[in-house]
Amino acid sequence: MRIGQRSSSIISHAFAWFIGLVWLIPFLGVFIASIRPYSEIIHGWWNVDTVTLTLDNYIGTWNHQDYPLSNAIPNSLIIALPSTVVPVLVGSLAAYSFMRFKFPLKSTLFMLTVVLIMLPIQAVILPDFLTMFRLGLWNTHLGVIILHSAFGLPWIILFLRNFFESLPMDILDQGRVDGASDFQIFYRLVLPMSLPALVSIAAIQFVWVWNDYFVALVMLRPPYQVATQVLPLIKGHLLIDWGGVAGASVITMSIPILVYVLLGKYYVKGIVGGTVKG
């Protein structure tokens, strides 16, 4: 039995490594293309007859004449950070209320929240656009932050409510016996115990907002364009600068990769906890 289990484990790990390597090949190609001149990659990044390493592609896209990443990356951060912090804070309060308290129409409101998760943003982008335009929030950071926060709230509430349900209720009840208010229980007990879930949600929401193209395309124009909007424009019209596109792609994807690297130890634990109940 042990030999069979060991063989099964080896096969599983080998398969996982194989899938991981397959997923890494496109990134490897983009990275290699980003650090070599255009003349060496025109016939394929795998051509290694001559290899010249350079940072010109990164410098060129960062200081691009028409669509500089030096402007787009800060715009993405200005939008992604508040669009992560705001829905996580509001969603955690709402999820705690759904888990802890009884109030009229509780089940109906929670079901409505779940239904909103299934609503595609493409179905409501036109009324959203008209609303933001009338409010003077079109082509502003604030308008996009509001939209991303609103669309992030339903799934964050569902995720955190499930995670809060898995917390030991006796500890929360003990806090009430000791004279703590509802907010003190939430702030001093629930949030510290929910750190893995909060970090996981923050990572997912940040990356989702960072990678968004559709909302930004509808709502933003220069000079407020984000990295995902600028990236396809760098390629040019008459001649595609593949090295520049590769360099811009690496710079753009480096931020979400860094987020997952820094928060990875909390990520899996939070994801598992958020799917325990519901």
C-alpha positions as CSV (number, residue, x, y, z in Angstrom):
1,M,0.0,0.0,0.0
2,R,2.8,2.4,0.8
3,I,4.5,1.7,-2.5
4,G,1.3,2.4,-4.3
5,Q,0.8,5.6,-2.4
6,R,4.3,6.7,-3.1
7,S,3.9,6.0,-6.8
8,S,0.7,7.9,-6.9
9,S,2.3,10.8,-5.1
10,I,5.3,10.8,-7.6
11,I,2.9,10.8,-10.6
12,S,0.8,13.6,-9.1
13,H,3.9,15.8,-8.4
14,A,5.3,15.1,-11.9
15,F,2.0,16.0,-13.5
16,A,1.8,19.2,-11.5
17,W,5.4,20.1,-12.5
18,F,4.6,19.4,-16.1
19,I,1.5,21.7,-16.0
20,G,3.5,24.4,-14.3
21,L,6.3,24.3,-16.9
22,V,3.7,24.4,-19.7
23,W,2.2,27.5,-18.2
24,L,5.7,29.1,-17.8
25,I,6.7,28.7,-21.4
26,P,4.7,31.7,-22.7
27,F,6.0,33.9,-19.9
28,L,9.6,32.7,-20.6
29,G,9.1,33.6,-24.3
30,V,7.9,37.1,-23.4
31,F,10.7,37.6,-20.9
32,I,13.4,36.5,-23.3
33,A,12.0,38.7,-26.0
34,S,12.0,41.7,-23.6
35,I,15.7,41.5,-22.9
36,R,16.9,41.0,-26.5
37,P,16.9,43.5,-29.5
38,Y,14.2,43.2,-32.1
39,S,16.7,42.0,-34.8
40,E,17.3,38.8,-32.7
41,I,13.7,37.9,-32.0
42,I,12.2,38.7,-35.4
43,H,12.5,35.0,-36.3
44,G,11.4,33.7,-32.9
45,W,12.5,34.2,-29.3
46,W,13.9,30.6,-29.2
47,N,16.5,31.5,-31.8
48,V,19.8,31.6,-29.9
49,D,22.3,31.9,-32.7
50,T,23.2,35.4,-31.3
51,V,22.2,36.5,-27.9
52,T,22.5,40.2,-26.8
53,L,21.1,41.2,-23.5
54,T,19.7,44.7,-23.2
55,L,17.3,46.8,-21.2
56,D,16.4,49.1,-24.1
57,N,12.9,47.6,-24.4
58,Y,12.1,48.4,-20.8
59,I,13.5,51.9,-21.0
60,G,11.7,52.5,-24.3
61,T,8.3,51.5,-23.1
62,W,8.7,53.2,-19.8
63,N,9.4,56.5,-21.6
64,H,7.3,55.9,-24.7
65,Q,6.7,59.0,-26.7
66,D,2.9,58.6,-26.9
67,Y,2.0,56.0,-24.4
68,P,4.5,55.9,-21.5
69,L,4.2,53.3,-18.9
70,S,5.7,55.8,-16.5
71,N,2.2,57.4,-16.5
72,A,0.1,54.3,-16.9
73,I,1.5,52.3,-14.1
74,P,0.8,55.0,-11.4
75,N,-2.7,55.3,-12.8
76,S,-3.2,51.6,-12.4
77,L,-2.0,51.8,-8.8
78,I,-4.1,54.8,-8.0
79,I,-7.2,52.8,-9.1
80,A,-6.3,49.3,-7.9
81,L,-5.3,50.2,-4.3
82,P,-8.5,52.0,-3.3
83,S,-10.6,49.5,-5.3
84,T,-9.1,46.8,-3.1
85,V,-9.1,48.5,0.3
86,V,-12.6,50.0,0.1
87,P,-14.6,46.8,-0.8
88,V,-12.6,44.6,1.6
89,L,-13.4,47.0,4.5
90,V,-17.1,47.4,3.6
91,G,-17.5,43.8,2.6
92,S,-16.0,42.5,5.9
93,L,-18.5,44.6,7.9
94,A,-21.4,43.4,5.7
95,A,-20.3,39.8,5.9
96,Y,-20.0,40.0,9.7
97,S,-23.5,41.4,9.9
98,F,-24.9,38.6,7.8
99,M,-23.1,36.0,9.9
100,R,-23.7,37.5,13.4
101,F,-27.0,39.3,13.5
102,K,-30.7,38.7,12.8
103,F,-32.6,41.4,10.9
104,P,-35.6,41.6,8.6
105,L,-35.1,40.3,5.0
106,K,-31.7,38.9,5.9
107,S,-32.0,35.8,3.7
108,T,-33.5,37.9,0.9
109,L,-30.7,40.4,1.0
110,F,-28.0,37.7,1.1
111,M,-29.6,35.9,-1.8
112,L,-29.7,39.1,-3.8
113,T,-26.0,39.5,-3.0
114,V,-25.3,36.1,-4.4
115,V,-27.3,36.8,-7.5
116,L,-25.4,40.0,-8.2
117,I,-22.2,37.9,-8.4
118,M,-23.6,36.3,-11.6
119,L,-24.3,39.7,-13.2
120,P,-21.7,40.3,-15.9
121,I,-20.3,43.8,-16.0
122,Q,-20.9,44.0,-19.8
123,A,-24.7,43.8,-19.1
124,V,-24.7,47.1,-17.1
125,I,-21.7,49.0,-18.4
126,L,-24.0,51.3,-20.5
127,P,-26.1,52.6,-17.5
128,D,-22.9,52.8,-15.5
129,F,-21.3,54.9,-18.2
130,L,-24.3,57.2,-18.4
131,T,-24.5,57.6,-14.6
132,M,-20.8,58.4,-14.3
133,F,-21.0,60.8,-17.2
134,R,-24.0,62.7,-15.6
135,L,-22.2,62.8,-12.3
136,G,-19.1,64.2,-13.8
137,L,-17.1,61.1,-12.9
138,W,-16.4,59.8,-16.4
139,N,-12.7,59.8,-17.3
140,T,-11.8,60.1,-13.6
141,H,-10.0,57.8,-11.2
142,L,-12.8,58.1,-8.7
143,G,-15.5,56.9,-11.2
144,V,-13.6,53.7,-12.0
145,I,-12.8,53.1,-8.3
146,I,-16.5,53.3,-7.5
147,L,-17.4,50.8,-10.2
148,H,-14.7,48.3,-9.3
149,S,-15.6,48.6,-5.6
150,A,-19.3,48.0,-6.3
151,F,-18.6,44.9,-8.5
152,G,-16.2,43.5,-6.0
153,L,-18.5,43.8,-3.0
154,P,-20.9,40.8,-3.7
155,W,-18.3,38.1,-4.0
156,I,-16.3,39.6,-1.1
157,I,-19.3,39.5,1.1
158,L,-20.1,35.9,0.2
159,F,-16.5,34.8,0.6
160,L,-16.0,36.5,4.0
161,R,-19.4,35.4,5.3
162,N,-18.4,31.8,4.6
163,F,-15.1,32.3,6.3
164,F,-16.6,34.0,9.4
165,E,-19.0,31.0,9.7
166,S,-15.9,28.8,10.2
167,L,-14.6,30.8,13.2
168,P,-15.1,29.5,16.7
169,M,-18.2,31.1,18.0
170,D,-17.4,30.5,21.6
171,I,-14.5,32.9,21.4
172,L,-16.8,35.6,20.0
173,D,-19.4,34.9,22.7
174,Q,-16.7,35.1,25.4
175,G,-15.8,38.6,24.1
176,R,-19.5,39.6,24.6
177,V,-19.4,38.2,28.1
178,D,-16.3,40.2,28.9
179,G,-18.2,43.4,27.9
180,A,-16.9,44.0,24.4
181,S,-19.2,45.8,22.0
182,D,-20.1,44.3,18.6
183,F,-17.5,46.5,16.9
184,Q,-14.8,45.6,19.4
185,I,-15.5,41.9,18.8
186,F,-15.3,42.5,15.1
187,Y,-12.1,44.6,15.3
188,R,-10.2,42.8,18.0
189,L,-11.3,39.2,17.4
190,V,-12.8,38.6,14.0
191,L,-10.4,40.5,11.9
192,P,-7.2,39.1,13.4
193,M,-8.5,35.5,13.1
194,S,-9.6,36.3,9.5
195,L,-6.2,37.6,8.3
196,P,-5.7,34.8,5.8
197,A,-9.1,35.3,4.2
198,L,-8.6,39.1,4.1
199,V,-5.2,38.8,2.5
200,S,-6.6,36.3,-0.1
201,I,-9.5,38.6,-1.0
202,A,-7.2,41.6,-1.2
203,A,-4.8,39.8,-3.6
204,I,-7.7,38.5,-5.8
205,Q,-9.4,41.9,-5.9
206,F,-6.2,43.8,-6.6
207,V,-5.2,41.5,-9.4
208,W,-8.7,41.6,-10.9
209,V,-8.8,45.4,-10.9
210,W,-5.2,45.6,-12.2
211,N,-5.9,43.3,-15.1
212,D,-9.1,45.0,-16.0
213,Y,-9.3,46.3,-19.6
214,F,-13.0,46.5,-20.4
215,V,-14.1,49.0,-17.7
216,A,-10.9,51.1,-18.3
217,L,-11.6,51.1,-22.0
218,V,-15.1,52.5,-21.5
219,M,-14.4,54.9,-18.7
220,L,-10.9,56.3,-19.2
221,R,-9.1,58.4,-21.8
222,P,-5.7,60.1,-21.8
223,P,-4.0,61.1,-19.5
224,Y,-5.8,58.7,-17.1
225,Q,-5.3,55.5,-19.1
226,V,-4.0,52.4,-17.2
227,A,-1.4,49.9,-18.1
228,T,-3.7,47.4,-19.7
229,Q,-5.0,50.1,-22.0
230,V,-1.5,51.4,-23.0
231,L,-0.1,47.9,-23.5
232,P,-1.8,47.1,-26.9
233,L,-1.1,50.7,-28.1
234,I,2.6,50.4,-27.7
235,K,2.9,47.9,-30.6
236,G,2.5,50.7,-33.1
237,H,0.6,50.7,-36.5
238,L,3.1,50.1,-39.3
239,L,5.8,48.2,-37.5
240,I,5.0,46.0,-34.5
241,D,7.7,46.5,-31.9
242,W,7.6,43.0,-30.4
243,G,10.5,43.8,-28.0
244,G,8.7,46.8,-26.7
245,V,5.5,45.0,-26.3
246,A,7.3,42.2,-24.4
247,G,9.0,44.7,-22.1
248,A,5.7,46.5,-21.4
249,S,4.1,43.1,-20.7
250,V,6.7,42.1,-18.2
251,I,6.5,45.4,-16.4
252,T,2.7,45.2,-16.3
253,M,2.5,41.6,-15.1
254,S,5.3,42.0,-12.5
255,I,3.0,43.9,-10.1
256,P,0.4,41.1,-9.7
257,I,3.2,38.5,-9.6
258,L,4.9,40.4,-6.8
259,V,1.6,40.5,-4.9
260,Y,1.1,36.8,-5.0
261,V,4.8,36.2,-4.1
262,L,4.5,38.4,-1.0
263,L,1.1,37.1,0.1
264,G,1.4,33.5,-1.0
265,K,1.6,32.0,2.5
266,Y,-1.8,33.4,3.4
267,Y,-3.4,32.8,0.0
268,V,-4.2,29.1,0.0
269,K,-5.3,29.0,3.7
270,G,-7.7,31.9,3.0
271,I,-9.1,30.3,-0.1
272,V,-9.8,27.0,1.6
273,G,-11.4,28.7,4.6
274,G,-13.6,30.8,2.4
275,T,-15.2,27.8,0.8
276,V,-15.9,25.7,4.0
277,K,-19.4,26.8,4.5
278,G,-22.2,28.6,2.6
